[in-house]
Amino acid sequence: TIKPRFGYIYRPTLTDVKGIRTKKYVIEVEVLGIYVSNDVIYIHTCMYNDTNISFEVDARQFIVADKNLAKRTAQQQTPLEILRVCNDPAVVRGHQRQRTVFALPKPTIADDQVLLLEIIEKNGARHQTPEIPSREISNAKVL
């Protein structure tokens, strides 16, 4: 039941969320949409690599963290299992963009928490961590 939803979400012109992005080291990660269906949350992301050096993805993880601690420490963090991924690239080449849809179990996120998407670079330090506020999760579009 998860797989058919990816086709709808992965459309190229679909952008239902604005302003959730992080840009460091000339690499940008943006959340394009957040959707819910049958207690599964779908998060549509796009990664832009505006450098000449490829970004090799070592790991991706979603973590529920306290809002005030999210930037500084590793306390009060709960990792979420990724149920399925649509278009999961191992490498984002220079001057390319890569869209990915993640399916996660429906998280319970308090108002003072955020959902972090950590994208860790293999053998590098250009890690990306966009923060998704709890209100965006609770306002997810129903599929």
C-alpha positions in Angstrom: 0.0 0.0 0.0 3.0 2.3 0.3 4.4 2.0 -3.2 1.4 3.4 -5.2 1.6 6.6 -3.2 5.1 7.3 -4.4 3.9 7.9 -8.0 1.5 10.7 -6.9 4.0 12.4 -4.6 7.0 12.2 -7.0 5.4 14.4 -9.7 8.0 17.0 -10.8 5.8 20.1 -10.3 4.5 19.2 -6.9 5.5 21.5 -4.0 3.2 21.6 -1.1 5.5 22.9 1.6 7.4 26.2 1.5 10.5 27.3 3.4 11.8 24.1 5.0 15.4 24.0 3.7 18.9 24.1 4.7 21.9 25.3 2.7 25.5 24.6 3.8 28.6 24.2 1.7 26.7 25.2 -1.5 24.5 22.1 -1.1 20.8 22.6 -0.4 18.2 20.2 0.9 14.6 21.3 0.6 11.4 19.6 1.8 8.8 19.9 -1.1 5.9 18.1 0.6 4.6 16.2 3.6 1.7 13.8 3.1 -0.1 11.2 5.2 -2.0 8.0 4.3 -2.9 5.1 6.6 -0.7 6.2 9.4 2.3 6.5 7.1 4.0 9.9 6.6 5.6 10.6 3.2 8.3 13.3 3.0 9.3 14.6 -0.5 12.7 16.1 -0.5 15.1 17.6 -3.1 18.8 17.9 -2.8 20.7 20.4 -4.9 24.5 20.1 -5.4 25.8 23.4 -6.8 29.4 22.4 -6.4 31.8 20.7 -8.8 32.4 17.9 -6.3 29.9 14.9 -6.0 28.1 14.4 -2.7 28.3 10.7 -1.7 25.5 9.9 0.7 26.7 7.7 3.6 23.5 7.6 5.6 20.1 9.3 6.0 18.0 9.2 9.1 15.0 10.9 10.6 15.1 11.9 14.3 12.5 13.4 16.6 14.4 16.0 18.7 13.7 18.7 21.2 13.5 22.0 19.4 15.8 23.9 21.7 18.4 21.1 21.7 18.2 20.2 18.0 21.1 22.5 17.0 23.5 22.0 19.9 23.4 18.6 21.6 22.4 15.0 21.0 20.0 14.6 23.9 16.4 13.7 23.8 16.5 12.3 20.3 14.4 9.4 19.0 15.3 7.9 15.6 12.5 6.9 13.2 12.6 3.8 11.0 12.4 4.6 7.3 9.8 2.1 5.9 10.6 2.7 2.2 12.4 5.1 -0.1 11.6 6.1 -3.7 14.6 7.1 -5.8 17.4 6.8 -3.2 20.6 8.1 -4.7 24.0 7.0 -3.4 25.6 10.0 -5.1 24.4 13.5 -6.0 26.8 14.7 -8.8 28.0 18.2 -9.1 25.5 20.7 -10.4 22.6 18.2 -10.2 19.4 17.9 -8.2 18.0 14.7 -6.8 14.4 14.2 -5.5 13.6 11.5 -3.0 10.4 10.4 -1.2 10.6 8.8 2.2 7.9 6.7 3.9 8.0 6.8 7.7 5.7 5.5 10.4 3.5 8.3 11.7 5.5 10.0 14.4 4.1 11.6 17.6 5.8 15.0 17.8 5.1 17.5 20.6 4.9 21.2 19.9 8.4 21.7 21.4 9.9 19.1 19.1 11.1 19.0 15.5 11.7 16.2 12.9 15.3 16.3 11.7 16.5 14.8 8.5 20.2 14.0 8.7 22.0 13.4 5.5 25.6 12.4 6.2 28.3 12.6 3.5 30.7 9.6 3.1 34.3 10.6 3.9 33.3 14.3 4.1 31.9 16.9 6.4 29.2 18.5 4.3 26.4 17.0 6.4 22.9 18.5 5.9 20.1 18.6 8.6 16.9 20.4 7.7 14.4 20.8 10.5 10.7 20.0 10.0 8.5 21.8 12.6 5.9 19.8 14.4 3.1 22.0 12.9 4.1 20.9 9.3 3.8 17.2 10.3 0.4 17.8 11.9 -0.7 19.8 8.8 0.4 17.0 6.4 -1.7 16.7 3.2 -4.0 13.6 3.2 -3.5 11.3 0.2 
